[in-house]
Amino acid sequence: MKNHYTEGVIIIKTILVKANGQKFQVYSAEEVNNKICVIFNKDGKKYYYNKQSIEILENKRSNFVLESYIKGKLPFTVYTFKKECFRCHGLTNVITYIKYKYSPYDDLTYPWDINRLTNSQDIFAHIMDPSIEYFGLSVIGNLPKFDSILMNAFPDRIDVRYSNTTKTSYPMNLCEHCGTPQGNYYIYRQVNEMIDDMQQIDILEYTTLEDEK
């Protein structure tokens, strides 16, 4: 499976709003005619709110120029694996980074360092639910900067959607068959299970403009 993304400078949009005491990452938010106009995802409708009921916390566009971008590559390893969609039950490919929780610029690489992951394990979560190890790792939905990079690189596969579980909006994989968003928790669970079984996870192959010259 190959995907395309434009090499060089990538424009990353990070837009956060706050409403009813909760924070949401949205696709667009701006003031229009003394109202706040919010678009929650790429193809979503415009919603207008009174300025007293919603607050734009962060609305910035940052240019990330890294050596890896200049070479036409993303600045982290992109992993992919098949996951069953909870809505249509079809197998869909998901895309994610896999980072050490307390060292977000370090990729997890195979063979997995179980000792390092166990040292940062969420012990309380594991006691409450011993079905997985709750290793100290981050996947898509945990790190907003990297989420935005993935969404910009693969806009047809990842989009900002609302999670009923976390009551927040963040970039999620979309089912290739029915378009249902695939939330962070279930991707985190499956990655935990694969790593605990010492199962190798595929690295996504994608082409760049430099590759096609």
C-alpha positions in Angstrom: 0.0 0.0 0.0 1.5 3.3 -1.1 0.4 6.8 -0.4 1.5 10.2 -1.6 2.5 13.3 0.3 4.2 16.5 -0.7 7.9 16.8 0.3 9.5 20.0 1.8 7.7 22.3 4.1 4.5 20.9 5.6 1.8 23.2 7.0 0.5 21.9 10.3 -2.8 23.3 11.6 -3.5 23.0 15.3 -6.8 24.5 16.3 -8.3 24.0 19.8 -11.5 25.4 21.1 -13.1 25.2 24.6 -16.8 24.8 25.2 -18.7 23.6 28.4 -15.3 23.1 30.1 -14.0 20.7 27.5 -11.3 21.1 24.8 -11.8 20.0 21.2 -9.4 19.9 18.3 -11.3 21.1 15.2 -10.7 21.6 11.5 -11.4 25.3 11.5 -12.4 28.1 13.9 -12.7 31.8 13.3 -14.7 34.9 14.2 -17.4 35.9 11.7 -19.8 38.7 12.3 -19.3 38.6 16.0 -19.9 34.9 16.1 -17.4 32.0 16.3 -17.7 29.8 13.2 -16.5 26.2 13.8 -16.0 23.4 11.3 -15.3 20.1 13.1 -13.9 18.0 10.2 -12.7 18.5 6.6 -16.1 18.0 4.9 -18.2 19.2 7.9 -20.9 21.9 8.1 -20.3 25.4 9.6 -21.6 25.9 13.1 -22.0 29.4 14.6 -21.7 30.0 18.3 -21.9 33.0 20.6 -18.5 34.2 21.7 -19.6 33.7 25.3 -20.2 30.0 24.9 -17.0 29.0 23.0 -13.4 30.1 23.2 -10.6 29.6 20.7 -7.6 28.4 22.7 -5.1 27.9 19.9 -5.2 28.6 16.2 -1.9 28.5 14.7 -0.2 27.3 11.5 3.4 26.2 12.0 6.0 25.4 9.3 8.0 22.4 10.3 11.2 22.2 8.3 13.2 19.1 9.3 15.9 17.3 7.5 13.7 14.3 7.1 11.0 16.4 5.3 13.6 17.9 3.0 14.5 14.3 2.1 10.9 13.6 1.4 10.1 11.5 4.4 8.0 12.0 7.5 10.0 12.6 10.7 8.9 9.3 12.3 8.2 5.7 11.4 4.6 5.2 10.1 3.2 1.8 11.0 0.1 0.2 9.5 -2.0 -2.9 10.4 -5.5 -4.3 9.8 -8.2 -3.6 12.4 -11.8 -4.8 12.5 -14.2 -1.8 12.2 -16.7 -2.0 15.0 -19.4 -0.6 12.7 -19.2 -2.6 9.5 -16.9 -5.4 10.8 -14.7 -5.1 7.7 -11.0 -5.2 8.0 -9.5 -1.8 7.5 -5.9 -0.6 7.4 -5.0 1.9 10.1 -2.0 4.3 10.1 -0.2 5.4 13.3 3.1 6.3 14.9 4.2 4.3 17.9 6.2 6.3 20.4 7.5 5.8 23.9 5.1 7.6 26.2 7.7 9.6 28.0 10.1 10.0 25.1 7.8 11.1 22.2 10.6 11.6 19.8 11.8 8.0 20.1 10.1 5.5 17.8 9.4 2.0 19.0 11.2 -0.4 16.7 11.1 -4.2 16.3 12.2 -6.2 18.3 10.2 -4.4 20.9 12.0 -3.3 24.1 9.6 -4.9 26.6 11.6 -4.0 29.6 11.5 -0.3 28.7 7.8 -0.4 28.0 7.1 -2.2 31.2 9.0 0.4 33.2 6.6 3.0 32.0 3.5 0.8 32.3 0.2 2.2 33.5 0.0 -0.1 36.5 -3.3 1.1 37.8 -5.0 0.6 34.4 -3.5 -2.9 34.2 -4.8 -3.8 37.7 -8.3 -2.6 36.7 -8.1 -4.3 33.3 -5.5 -7.1 33.2 -6.5 -8.1 29.6 -3.7 -6.0 28.2 -0.4 -4.7 29.7 -1.0 -1.0 29.2 2.5 -0.4 28.1 3.9 3.1 28.2 3.4 4.0 24.5 1.6 6.6 22.4 -0.3 6.0 19.2 -2.4 8.3 16.9 -4.7 10.4 19.1 -2.1 10.9 21.9 0.3 13.5 20.4 -1.4 16.4 18.7 1.7 17.6 16.7 2.3 14.1 15.2 -1.5 13.6 14.7 -1.5 16.8 12.6 1.5 15.6 10.6 -0.3 12.3 9.8 -3.5 14.1 8.9 -1.8 16.5 6.5 0.2 13.6 4.9 -2.8 11.3 4.5 -5.9 13.5 4.3 -8.1 10.8 2.7 -7.4 8.4 5.5 -7.3 10.5 8.7 -9.7 13.4 9.7 -10.7 15.1 12.9 -13.8 13.4 14.4 -15.6 13.6 17.7 -15.1 10.8 20.3 -18.1 9.8 22.5 -15.6 7.9 24.7 -13.3 10.8 25.5 -15.8 13.6 24.7 -13.1 15.3 22.6 -12.3 15.8 18.9 -9.0 14.6 17.5 -7.6 13.1 14.2 -8.7 9.5 13.7 -8.3 6.8 11.1 -11.4 6.4 8.9 -12.7 2.9 8.0 -11.9 2.3 4.3 -15.3 0.6 3.8 -17.9 2.7 5.7 -15.9 5.8 6.8 -16.5 5.2 10.6 -13.7 6.8 12.7 -11.5 4.3 14.5 -10.7 5.7 18.0 -7.4 5.9 19.8 -8.3 3.4 22.6 -8.9 0.4 20.3 -5.8 1.1 18.3 -3.8 1.4 21.5 -5.2 -1.9 22.7 -4.4 -3.7 19.5 -0.8 -2.3 19.4 -0.4 -3.4 23.1 -1.5 -7.0 22.2 0.8 -7.2 19.1 3.8 -5.9 21.1 3.1 -8.3 24.0 3.1 -11.2 21.5 6.3 -9.9 20.0 4.5 -9.6 16.7 6.1 -7.4 14.0 4.0 -4.5 12.8 4.3 -3.5 9.1 6.0 -0.2 8.2 3.9 1.8 5.7 5.4 2.3 2.3 4.6 5.7 0.7 6.0 7.6 -2.3 7.0 11.2 -2.3 7.5 13.7 -5.1 11.2 13.1 -4.9 10.7 9.3 -5.5 8.7 10.1 -8.7 11.3 12.4 -10.3 
